[in-house]
């Protein structure tokens, strides 16, 4: 059923469907973008799947967002960027609208688009020492691919402003303390804790769980339809700025960017 997804590792484990972004070491979401944009709607039509686990390969990163080298190339090829914007919208809305509970197994750093990917999930279990952040502003981009939608719902507007306007990072432990993720655990306990959640959902009343997810997400889904279009449009405007190009160059050169507000 899932054979067409070439850039996303899909594995069935009983009633659970495991999705792994398998692009180590940082598991950039870009390579699996198109797959992530469509698979969650397909999962909603899959009677064998009662729960989904989304994770990254290896131990270093859940997903560290975009690839700076590829992003630099995209600056001069806007067709690739424009193709990615509807996909970014479909990824976040696809997760929010999927009828199955989705567990993010945050095995390492979740940065940029990877942060939004994790936070859209229903249950987020994170390694306590891993880092999570929406760092769009640090490379001269507006936080348009889900961050400005998700953070205020999870931690409130004040904390969302504090972290989205700065791009500052939190550890998993800090993220759990402010309610950004469900829980943070030592790395050696991650799989056991994720499996506990899988077992609970796999043995639960699937229709009741799915309908409750739909009810819980009704406001953010309704808001998201318009919000994602607007925020991705704003991100596209910032993508065309000189500051964004400077942010990418600085990242690749290992230095601090010098932004000029242009």
N, C-alpha and C positions, 0 to 999 in steps of 0.2 A: 504493500500500500504506500510505503514511504520511499520507494526505490529511486524516485526522481530527485530526491534531495541530495545533491552531490557535495555540498559544502557544509553539511551539518550531519554529524553522526547521530543516527537514530537507532535506538536499541529498546526492544520490549523486554521488560522484566516482570513477568506476571501481569498484574493489572496496571502496572506503571509503565509509562513511556518516557525513556530517558533521552534528552536532547543535549548533545555536547558540542559546543563550539570548539572545533578541533583544529586550531590554527596557532599552536604554541610558538614561542613561549607566552605571548601576550593575548592570544586568542582575539585578535581584532574582529569586531563584528562585521566589518566591511565585506569580507569574503563570503560570509553567510547571509548577507543582507536580504537578498531576494528570497532565499529559503525561509528565513525568519518571518518575512512579510506575508507568507501564505500558509505556513504549516499549522498555525494555531486554529485557523478556521477549518482546516481539514480534520484536525483532532476532534473538534466538536461533533463531527459526523462519524467518529470511530467508536462503535459500541464496545470494543474490547478495552479501551483505555478509560480508567477511572481516575487516574491522577498522573500529572506530568512533573518530571524533574528537569530543570534547566541548569546546566553547569558548564564549566570550561575544562579543557584538557590540562593535565598537569597540576602543579601546586602553586605556580607563580601568580596566575591571573584567572579570574572568572572571565572578564573581558575588559581590555584596556581601551576600548573605543576604537577610534579611527586610526589608520596607519598614516603618520605624518608624511612619509615619503610619497605615498599614494595621493594624499591630500594635496601636496604641492603640485603634483602632476595634474590633478583635477582642476586646480585654479585656472590653468590655461585651456581646460577642456570642459566647458560648462555643461555639456550634454550629460556627462557622467553625474555631475552634481544634481542636475534637474531630474535625472532618472532615480536617484537615490532618495529624493525628498518624499514622493508618494510612498515609497517603500518604508521610510522611517515612520510615517503616519500609520501605515498598515501594521507595522510591528507592534506599536504600543496599543492601538485599538484592538488588534487581534488578540493580544494577551488579556486585555480587560474584558473582551466580549466572549472569550473561550468559556464554554460551559464546564470545563474540567478545572479542578483546583490545580494551580501551578506552584510548585515549590522551587525557589531559587537556591541552589546549593552553591553558595558564594565561597568558592575554594581558594580565592586569592583576590587580587586587586580588582575593583569594579570602578572604572574611570570613564568619564565622558559618556558616550553612548552606551557603554557597558553598564554604567550606573543606572541609567534610565531603564535599560533592559531588565536589570535585577529588581528595581523598585516597582515595576509594573506588576510583578508576580504577587501571588496571594500570601504566601509564607516565605520569609527570607531568613535562611540560616547561614550565618557568616562566620568565617574564621576570625577570632577576636583580634588577631594582630594584623590582619589584612587591612588595606586602605580602600575607602570609598569616597568618591567626589565627582561632582559635575564641574569639569575644568574648562568648559567652553570659553569662558571669558579670558582664560590665560593664553589662548591662541587666537584671540580677537574675534570670537564668534559669540552670537547670542545663544543662550541655552534653549534651543528650539525643538530638540528631538524628544521631548517628554519631560525634561527636568522642571520647567516652569509650570507644567500641569500637575506633576506628581508630588513634588516636595511640599507645597502648601497644604495638600490634603493629608499628608502623612505627619508633618511636624509643625504645621501652622505657618502663617505668612512671615512672622518675625524671624524665625529660624531659617526659613527658605530664603529670605532676603540675605541673611547673614552669610549663608554658604554659596548661594548661586551668584551673588554679586562679587564674590571674592575668589571662588574656585578652591577654597580651602578644603583640605582633606580631613577625614575622620578615620579613626581605627574602627574595626568592627565593634569593639567594646563601647566606644563612644557613640556609635550609630545606634546601638541597642538602647543605650541610656536615654537618648532623646526620642526614641520611638521611630527612628528611620527604618530599622530592620526589626524583624520579629525577635531574633535572639542571636547572640554571639557566643561561640564555644571554642575551646582549644582545638587545634587542628586534629588531634588524635581522636576527638569525640565527634567530628563533623559527620562522618558516614553513619554512625550509630544514631545520631539525632535526626538526620534526614530520613533514615529508614523508619524511625518512630512515627514521623509525620506521614510517610508513605503508607504505612500499615493502618494508621487511623483513617485516612481517606479511602483506602482500598476496601476497608471493611465497613465503611459508613454507607448511609443512604444516599446514593449518588444523585438521584433527582433532587432531593431536598438540599443537598450541598450545592449543586449546580444552580438551583433556583435562588438560594440564599446569596450566592456569589453575584448573581444577576441583580438582586435587590440592593446589595451593598454597593455595587459599582454603578448603579443607575445614574446617580448625579454626575459622577466623574466621566462616565461614558457619554452622557448628553453634552457635558461641557467640552469633552475631548473632541467631539466632531468638529466644532468651530475652532477651539483653541489650537489644535494641532495645525490646522491650515494657516492660522494667523502667525503662530510662533515659528513655524518653518519658513514662512515668508520673511519674517524678521531675521531669521538665521541666514537666509539667502542674501539679504541686503548686507549683512555683516561679512558674509563670505566674499563679497565683491570689494571689500575695503582693503586699503593698504595695510591697516593694522593686522588683518588676518594673515596676509602674506608675510609680514614681519614676524608674527607669532610662530608661524611654521618654520621660517628660516632660523629663528632663535632656538627653537626646539632641536632642530637637526644639527645645529652648531654647538649645542650644549651651553648656551648663554642665556642671560635674562633678556627679554624683548624690550625694545625701546618704542613704546607706542606713542603716536602723535595725534591720535584722535581723528584720523582720516582714513 
